[in-house]
């Protein structure tokens, strides 16, 4: 991937995984004299001379670069970009050899498509080479597989990470994903979740697996998707779709989550709005106890919608809530005397991965309280009083409830007012004695 610079060069970046992020590392540059000979519509081919793999692309406009140009037409003319993919392996003893070749015009034979790779990158005999990049243009340091890779400017251009170099939205990637799923299936939680209470799996000591289980999914989580957690719950038999609940208009637990868009989990599709017209997610658990009669669901088959925004709750949010809360029917006694089910705590209106740490919600509510006092032109004493009010803290409540669930070995799952301040008697236990 290239990046145009004010010095007239186009810097070449390699895009590689960096733990669970994407790294874009500058490895070389196309000099200004070569850039001046290239433009949109010209072509580039990349070769891995160590394994025989290759790819090619056409130079296309870099619109972001063009928008930043203010000096001259020449600036916009060098604003081109491309993206090529290359299967590579990291060999520390004998690094693979990569080469980028830039051509004037369309350098490839029309219709000469490789039957396996489905790429038409055969170079014409009379193709005009403008520039070749086959060496690092800068010193590069990168960590791969927990060990450092070091290349000096002038070293042979080599990969910084391993990869198959598959194009997105191509048949080869779809074939690979189908094959990869076969490998991942045995480790898929949805596969083994069904055996949580089945009695069909035994531990190494011969005891049957029979685990009291609560599947926790924070509302609006798109990193660990809510719908995935719901699927695991269904597979484990912990998210019911057969028993209608009269208080929810005859909906099952599953249908209540579907109809309130909890499983969709996208706040920017504004099924529900606050008083400012901003899209908000639905709160299925109502841990703050803020639900009112206005939150009642219509009969099943009728769209869940509200004519106006809900009043602000004890958690500081103007959101619709399930009444009674989901956990009343979603977390129940299991066959062996424990508590099992699915839990969907609400963090904030736009959703979040995981819940707040203890105290974060209180900080939010104190800040909100002081802003309200200022807006109402209240006194300094009224503003200071915000610091001493009893504020709801969902992070502390959830940690207290889950801590009690684990401490009871899955026998109890409950919420008490004292959990909001972690002041329930017996919940906070003394530290164990130091081990010898």
Helices and strands as residue ranges (DSSP letters): E 2-4, E 10-18, E 21-30, H 32-35, E 43-48, E 54-58, E 60-61, H 63-68, H 73-77, E 80-81, E 98-104, E 128-133, E 140-144, E 147-151, H 171-184, G 185-187, H 189-192, G 193-195, E 214-216, H 226-235, G 246-248, H 253-259, E 272-273, E 279-280, G 293-295, H 327-330, E 331-333, E 339-343, H 360-375, H 380-385, H 394-407, G 417-420
